[in-house]
Amino acid sequence: MPQSIYRDWAVEQLASGLYPQREDHMGSWLDRIAGRGLGKLAWWASPLERARLARFAASVEAAGAQLSGLSDAALQSRVGEVRRGLCRHGLAAQEVANCFALVREASQRLLGKKHYPVQIMGGYLLLNGGLAEMATGEGKTLTAALPAVTVALCGQAVHVVTVNDYLAERDARLVEPLYAFFGLSVGAILSTQERAERARAYACDITYCVNKDLVFDYLRDGLAASGDDSVARLAVSRYLEGETVQPRHSLRGLCYAIIDEADSILIDEARTPLIISSESGAAAAAADCASALDIARTLAPEAYELLHEERTVRLLPPGRTAIDRAAQGMTGIWRFRKAREELLRQALAALHLYARDRHYIVAEGKLSIVDEFTGRTMADRSWERGLHQLIEIKEGLEATKRRDTIARITYQRFFRRYLRLAGMTGTGAEVAPELRAVFGLASVRIPTNRPLARRALGERVFLNDAARWAAVVERVIAMRAAGRATLVGTRSVEASETLSSLLSARGVEHALLNARQNAEEAAIIAQAGQPGRVTVATNMAGRGTDILLAAEVREAGGLHVILSEFHESRRIDRQLYGRAGRQGDPGSYESLVSLDDDLFHSYAATATAWAHRRYAGAIEIPPWAGRLLRWLAQSSAERIHARIRARTLKSGEQINRSLAFSGRGE
């Protein structure tokens, strides 16, 4: 890495390890409070930053005016000049402007897409380590290509991180011709790949990957090093063993990362650490799980408390007494009070807090976890501390071996190790202070290229599921008759299949997209913008999904989005709404939800019970009451989730300090 890039990225010292990464300095609580204050200040100062970015965009357009008349060969010859300028002067404004202008011109010729000024603004903010809040449909994929090429030409590994395999593969294929023009290779990390294939993808100049895969590969690299984590020592080892020795790690280093949907990855998914575990061959584990489930089923409701918001169980004194009584005469772990109470807590959670076709699916005799944020199954992932085996036995499946933790890290600690971190999202305003305090990302809202034409058609809250689904079906039929395309968002496989059966009963043709149809995702999304097309989907059709509209649909009013259940965060709701009205297209959205939804019962139980009593016998509650309930529930959920993230971060730091003597914090 050129020393000028070190200066630009304020890298004073690298952490010891297999490859370049920043030392994760744990700030105090006072630092975080100050960081939150700076985050709010940066957000309010956005107009000043936007003005600076606009001036830079103008300089790129001026530099690009000299390139439009060049032949393809002459344009290609400019690549070497730009590379040398970046390596010599680092990320100086003029050198970056020259690079951006070249990328923009090449993109127009190769992809038929020329970067808008607002995309140039977003790209420069990303290069400077900021978080660009860009409205959905504003072309974040093309925006990321600007800083990705610039950093890759300096010889540094670039990771473009997104939320699922579909987006990683789609975006890598889309921009591959552009990267090839600059002599840069591009790879995509998919969950189905073997380690050797992943290593080849990471060896590319620019790698598109999913956040979970990236972090797990980092942990696996640490495990593979087996304590031999000195770069110098590893180099000597390879020299002595011969040049044919295969690399013991996959990643080239944590140099530069652009995180797409940054609020989802850094906020929503940061509540739990990522863990690598090994199988434990305890022969009696399955029998213990079966016994625990049997005992759990006999416990009275007053014996325990279900904490839905944290998906855990608290045993109450009557419960502990009942467990002690049931365990009399039993051997093994049942002789130890803490062990048996922990197992019973997990058994109660398996019975009451984890539901089939909501949190997991069963297919071909195997239990697969469904990612609540993406709606996709997570291959080869399992819950820890016996929970996975308990759910398997609950479903009548053969229990897999219990897994014990051998490596772990939080998203907070991992992403802070990049030499430079940047992010993009369409919904970052609410969490801007936390992103600044924890990750050092200053958020700036980038203006839209065209005025938004998306219309909000309101929110309706029905008293029960039956009324909600009936209303959804009627709205779908009405939109279909008008020649518009309709997308209905649900939060679970179960809900999507319930609606699918109701639509089928009314003779409404539709496409169903959930964890059971993930192989058909690309084909379903490709047809979702056709006239009269109805798509019922879980969160798989949320973040990053680009539905292209047929001309007839655009003339009829565009895509109509129906949200059938609120999420814990309004940001996630807005992501679904954002599938409509992209890049100035017409579109509309509405919310048709039910008081029976988990959000209301888990986070606003008292107010929800009042609404049931007050409006008993009605079909729906007044709009003002619905808005109040939504605000109460989502505000409560976001406060709880913020506390969980703070605990997760603190726990990770405590573990790192306690293991510091070994030189390895995770």
Number of C-alpha atoms within 10 A of each C-alpha: 12 14 13 16 20 15 12 13 18 11 15 9 11 14 12 14 19 21 17 22 24 22 18 16 10 16 12 9 11 9 13 19 15 15 23 21 16 19 23 21 15 20 19 13 13 16 14 12 19 19 12 13 21 19 14 20 24 15 17 24 21 14 18 20 11 11 18 16 10 11 10 12 8 11 16 16 12 15 19 13 13 22 21 14 20 24 19 16 16 23 22 14 14 16 21 24 25 24 26 28 26 24 25 25 22 24 22 14 14 13 14 9 13 16 22 18 20 21 26 27 26 32 27 25 25 26 25 18 21 23 31 30 24 24 22 25 22 21 19 23 20 20 24 25 24 26 26 25 24 26 24 22 23 20 15 22 23 27 30 25 25 25 22 21 20 18 23 22 17 14 19 21 15 13 18 17 18 21 22 11 16 22 16 17 17 22 24 27 24 20 16 11 12 10 13 13 16 23 20 15 23 26 18 20 23 28 25 29 28 25 22 19 18 21 19 17 18 19 21 17 17 20 18 14 15 9 12 15 19 14 14 12 12 16 11 12 14 15 12 10 10 10 10 8 11 9 12 16 22 21 24 18 23 23 21 26 25 26 27 28 22 25 27 21 22 23 18 19 20 21 22 15 18 18 20 20 17 12 11 13 11 10 10 10 20 20 11 19 24 19 18 24 21 14 17 24 13 11 16 11 12 11 17 19 15 18 13 17 17 14 12 16 21 16 19 13 12 14 21 18 12 16 23 15 10 15 18 10 8 9 10 11 16 21 14 12 13 11 12 20 20 15 23 24 20 26 29 26 23 25 15 15 18 16 15 17 20 17 18 22 18 15 9 5 11 13 25 23 23 23 18 17 19 20 27 23 20 16 12 10 15 20 15 16 15 24 20 24 27 31 26 22 18 18 15 10 15 14 22 20 17 23 20 15 13 12 17 17 24 23 22 24 21 18 23 20 22 19 21 25 25 29 30 29 24 26 25 24 17 13 18 24 27 24 25 24 22 22 19 21 24 27 32 26 21 24 17 19 17 11 12 16 17 23 16 14 13 11 18 22 25 23 23 17 16 12 16 23 21 14 16 21 17 13 17 26 17 14 20 19 12 14 20 27 32 31 27 26 27 26 23 25 25 18 20 21 19 12 21 20 12 15 22 11 10 11 10 18 15 18 17 23 25 28 26 16 13 16 12 12 17 13 9 19 17 13 18 24 27 22 24 24 22 27 25 23 29 26 24 24 26 21 25 25 19 20 21 20 24 18 12 16 22 21 13 17 21 29 35 29 26 25 22 26 23 23 21 23 20 16 19 21 18 18 22 24 26 25 26 31 26 26 18 16 20 21 27 22 25 19 23 22 26 25 24 18 17 18 25 23 16 19 23 20 17 11 17 24 13 11 19 18 10 11 13 12 9 12 13 22 19 14 13 11 16 21 13 11 22 23 15 17 24 20 17 19 21 16 10 15 20 18 12 17 21 16 14 20 22 14 14 21 22 13 14 19 14 12 13 12 9 9 13 14 17 19
